[in-house]
């Protein structure tokens, strides 16, 4: 994710009861932190890069955000032999935090203990989601990792919906998971168990990320909450990265790639999602973000030479279909 991700970020938005709008994934909680009208400073109007990006269709913006997230994750995998999974996470979150703090310049005065508790919980969820996801992609292919991670938001959607149809979609997703990694009929058990467990853990943290993203969006204006939470995530992750990689994190080429991962996986997709949500209904946005496992599989193939078996392709398609079905059934009137 990286999701949103990283999110790991990744990014199937879920509309929670009484939570306002849908929320983004590892790319940056675009629909919850400040709501669909949230703007990064300097993005209003038609001038500058944001204005040119805004001239694209909203569907193209969402797809571009997904491509940015997943190809950023693929680039991160190539960086792991130099800096380790924890080192890459710390570089990504630190660079993203610095960029967002400089751009957003969030205010830190005037908030109560409950506000800070919420934003700290959001940051911890973000750190856990990214840390576990990067540990997963260090052990299993990118496409299956994102597919397993998506189960977290999907489970949250099923719980929030409380509809019988949602349970059926959840069953379809489980069928997809059972097939995942099915080279030679081995199924889910053929994946590295630690990697698969980390991907599932990242999904659970993604669900927590969604919940606290929505709460943060109600307490902090614009993208201030996201910037502060990203700083918390960076502070939590940095000691782990230093412990694993030490001075390897200071190599100029490694720092440059880490900045690139941060821009691809956090800053750029967050901006694209904000622009898209101005003109795109939240359910449509959620359906488009459900395509991320397929985009991840493509990124794994093109960047990492991670070819999928036909069984894996079917498995990913089943999970995507289940995610879209759950979102559509949730968005229908009761």
C-alpha positions in Angstrom: 0.0 0.0 0.0 1.1 1.3 -0.2 -2.0 1.0 1.0 -2.8 4.4 1.1 -0.8 2.7 1.7 0.5 2.4 1.9 -0.3 2.0 2.0 0.8 0.3 1.5 -1.1 1.8 0.4 -3.3 0.8 -1.6 -7.1 1.6 -1.8 -10.7 0.4 -1.7 -12.7 3.2 0.0 -15.4 2.1 2.5 -18.3 4.2 3.6 -18.9 3.7 7.3 -22.1 4.5 9.1 -22.1 8.2 10.2 -18.6 8.6 8.8 -19.4 11.1 6.0 -17.9 10.3 2.7 -15.8 7.3 1.5 -12.1 7.2 2.3 -9.1 6.5 0.3 -6.5 3.9 0.9 -2.8 3.9 1.4 -2.4 6.7 -1.0 -3.7 9.1 1.5 -7.3 8.8 2.7 -8.4 11.2 0.0 -12.1 10.9 0.8 -12.0 11.1 4.5 -9.3 13.6 5.6 -11.1 16.8 5.0 -13.7 15.2 2.7 -14.1 15.3 -1.1 -13.6 19.1 -1.0 -10.3 19.0 0.6 -7.6 20.9 -1.2 -3.8 20.9 -0.9 -2.5 24.4 -0.7 -1.9 25.6 -4.2 -4.3 23.2 -5.9 -7.3 25.6 -6.3 -8.1 26.8 -9.7 -6.6 25.9 -13.1 -3.1 27.1 -12.7 0.0 25.0 -12.1 0.5 21.3 -12.2 -2.6 20.6 -10.2 -4.7 22.6 -12.6 -3.4 20.6 -15.6 -4.0 17.4 -13.7 -7.5 18.5 -13.0 -8.2 18.9 -16.7 -8.0 15.1 -17.0 -11.2 13.1 -16.6 -11.9 11.9 -13.0 -11.8 8.2 -14.0 -8.4 8.8 -15.6 -7.2 10.5 -12.4 -8.2 7.6 -10.2 -6.6 5.0 -12.5 -3.5 7.2 -12.6 -3.4 7.3 -8.8 -3.6 3.5 -8.7 -0.9 3.1 -11.2 1.3 5.5 -9.2 0.7 3.7 -6.0 1.4 0.2 -7.3 4.4 1.1 -9.5 5.8 3.0 -6.5 5.5 -0.2 -4.5 7.3 -2.1 -7.3 10.1 0.5 -7.2 10.2 0.0 -3.5 10.8 -3.7 -3.9 13.8 -3.0 -6.1 15.2 -0.8 -3.3 14.9 -3.5 -0.6 18.2 -5.3 -1.4 20.0 -2.0 -0.5 17.9 -0.7 2.4 15.7 -3.6 3.6 12.0 -3.6 3.9 11.9 -1.5 7.2 14.5 0.9 5.7 12.4 1.5 2.6 9.3 2.1 4.8 11.1 4.6 6.9 12.5 6.5 3.9 9.1 6.5 2.2 7.2 7.8 5.3 9.9 10.3 6.2 10.0 11.8 2.7 6.2 11.9 2.4 5.9 13.5 5.9 8.4 16.2 5.0 6.7 17.0 1.7 3.2 17.1 3.3 4.3 19.2 6.3 5.9 21.7 4.0 3.0 21.9 1.6 0.1 21.8 4.2 1.8 23.6 7.1 -0.7 22.2 9.6 -1.6 24.1 12.8 -0.7 22.3 16.0 -2.5 24.6 18.5 -6.1 24.6 19.5 -6.6 20.8 19.6 -7.6 18.7 22.6 -6.3 15.4 23.9 -9.0 13.4 22.0 -7.9 15.1 18.7 -4.3 14.2 19.3 -5.2 10.7 20.3 -7.1 10.2 17.1 -4.3 11.6 14.9 -1.7 9.5 16.7 -3.9 6.4 16.2 -4.2 7.2 12.5 -0.4 7.5 12.3 0.2 4.2 14.1 -2.3 2.5 11.7 -0.5 4.1 8.8 2.9 2.9 10.1 1.6 -0.6 10.7 -0.1 -0.9 7.3 3.0 0.2 5.4 5.5 -1.8 7.6 3.5 -5.0 7.2 2.8 -4.5 3.5 6.5 -3.9 2.7 7.5 -7.0 4.7 4.9 -8.9 2.6 6.1 -7.8 -0.8 9.7 -8.6 0.3 8.5 -12.3 0.5 5.6 -12.8 -1.9 4.7 -11.3 -5.3 3.2 -7.8 -5.4 -0.2 -8.9 -7.0 -1.0 -11.5 -4.4 0.2 -9.3 -1.6 -2.2 -6.5 -2.6 -5.0 -9.0 -3.2 -4.6 -10.3 0.4 -4.4 -6.8 1.8 -7.6 -5.7 0.1 -9.4 -8.2 2.3 -9.1 -5.8 5.2 -11.2 -3.0 3.7 -13.5 -5.6 2.2 -14.2 -7.1 5.7 -14.8 -3.7 7.0 -17.3 -3.0 4.2 -19.1 -6.3 5.0 -19.3 -5.5 8.7 -20.5 -1.9 8.1 -23.1 -3.1 5.5 -24.7 -5.8 7.7 -26.4 -7.2 4.6 -26.8 -10.9 3.6 -25.5 -10.1 0.1 -22.3 -8.7 1.6 -21.6 -12.1 3.2 -22.0 -13.7 -0.2 -19.4 -11.3 -1.6 -17.1 -12.1 1.3 -17.4 -15.8 0.5 -16.5 -15.1 -3.1 -13.4 -13.3 -1.9 -12.4 -16.2 0.3 -12.7 -18.5 -2.8 -10.3 -16.2 -4.5 -7.8 -16.3 -1.6 -8.0 -20.1 -1.6 -6.9 -20.2 -5.2 -4.2 -17.6 -4.7 -0.7 -18.9 -5.3 -2.2 -21.9 -6.9 0.7 -23.0 -9.1 0.4 -26.7 -9.5 -2.8 -26.7 -7.5 -1.0 -25.8 -4.3 -3.3 -22.8 -3.6 -2.9 -20.3 -0.8 -0.5 -22.6 1.1 2.1 -22.2 -1.6 2.8 -18.6 -0.6 5.4 -17.8 1.9 3.5 -18.0 5.2 5.2 -15.0 6.8 4.6 -12.9 3.7 1.0 -14.0 3.5 0.5 -13.2 7.2 2.1 -9.8 6.8 -0.2 -9.0 3.9 -3.3 -10.0 5.9 -2.0 -8.0 8.8 -1.5 -5.0 6.5 -5.2 -5.4 5.5 -6.3 -5.3 9.1 -4.2 -2.2 9.6 -5.7 -0.8 6.4 -9.2 -1.2 8.0 -8.0 0.6 11.1 -6.5 3.3 8.8 -9.9 3.8 7.2 -11.7 4.2 10.5 -9.1 6.6 12.0 -8.8 8.5 8.7 -12.5 9.3 8.8 -12.3 10.4 12.5 -9.3 12.5 11.7 -11.0 14.2 8.8 -13.8 15.3 11.2 -11.3 16.9 13.6 -8.7 18.5 11.4 -9.2 20.8 8.5 -8.1 20.1 4.9 -5.1 17.7 4.8 -3.7 18.8 8.2 -4.6 15.6 9.9 -3.0 13.5 7.2 0.3 15.5 7.3 0.4 15.2 11.1 -0.4 11.4 11.0 2.3 10.9 8.3 4.8 12.6 10.7 3.7 10.2 13.5 4.1 7.2 11.2 7.6 8.4 10.1 8.7 8.9 13.7 7.5 5.4 14.6 9.1 3.7 11.6 12.4 5.5 11.5 14.1 3.7 14.4 13.1 0.3 12.8 14.6 1.4 9.5 17.8 2.6 11.2 18.1 -0.6 13.2 17.8 -2.7 10.0 19.8 -0.7 7.5 21.9 1.8 9.5 24.1 4.1 7.3 22.8 2.4 4.1 19.9 4.8 4.4 22.2 7.7 3.9 23.6 6.6 0.5 22.6 9.4 -2.0 21.1 7.1 -4.6 19.1 5.3 -1.9 17.8 8.6 -0.5 16.8 9.6 -4.1 14.9 6.4 -4.7 13.2 6.7 -1.3 12.0 10.1 -2.3 10.8 8.8 -5.6 8.8 6.0 -3.8 7.3 8.6 -1.4 6.2 10.8 -4.3 4.8 7.9 -6.3 3.1 6.1 -3.4 1.8 9.0 -1.3 2.1 12.6 -2.6 1.1 12.2 -6.2 -1.8 9.7 -5.8 -3.2 11.7 -2.9 -3.3 14.8 -5.1 -4.9 12.8 -8.0 -7.5 11.3 -5.7 -8.5 14.7 -4.3 -8.9 16.1 -7.8 -11.0 13.1 -8.8 -13.3 13.2 -5.8 -14.4 16.7 -6.7 -16.2 15.3 -9.7 -16.7 11.6 -9.0 -19.3 10.0 -6.7 -17.8 8.1 -3.8 -19.2 4.7 -4.8 -17.7 5.0 -8.3 -14.4 6.0 -6.8 -14.5 3.0 -4.6 -15.2 0.6 -7.5 -12.3 2.0 -9.4 -10.0 1.7 -6.5 -11.0 -2.0 -6.2 -9.0 -2.6 -9.4 -5.7 -2.1 -7.5 -4.9 -5.8 -7.2 -4.9 -6.0 -11.0 -2.8 -2.9 -11.3 -0.4 -4.4 -8.7 -0.1 -7.6 -10.7 0.7 -5.6 -13.8 3.3 -3.6 -12.0 4.8 -6.8 -10.6 5.0 -8.2 -14.1 6.5 -5.1 -15.8 8.9 -3.9 -13.1 9.7 -7.1 -11.1 9.1 -9.8 -13.8 6.6 -11.5 -11.5 4.5 -13.5 -13.9 1.1 -14.7 -12.7 -0.2 -18.2 -13.2 -3.7 -18.5 -14.8 -5.0 -19.6 -11.4 -3.6 -16.5 -9.7 -5.2 -14.3 -12.3 -8.6 -16.0 -11.6 -8.0 -15.6 -7.9 -7.3 -11.8 -8.2 -10.4 -11.4 -10.5 -12.6 -13.1 -7.9 -11.4 -10.8 -5.1 -11.8 -7.7 -7.3 -15.4 -8.9 -8.2 -16.2 -9.5 -4.5 -14.9 -6.0 -3.6 -16.9 -4.3 -6.3 -20.0 -6.3 -5.4 -19.7 -5.4 -1.7 -19.4 -1.7 -2.6 -22.3 -1.8 -4.9 -24.6 -3.6 -2.5 -23.6 -1.3 0.3 -24.4 1.8 -1.8 -27.9 0.6 -2.7 -30.8 2.1 -0.6 -32.0 -0.2 2.1 
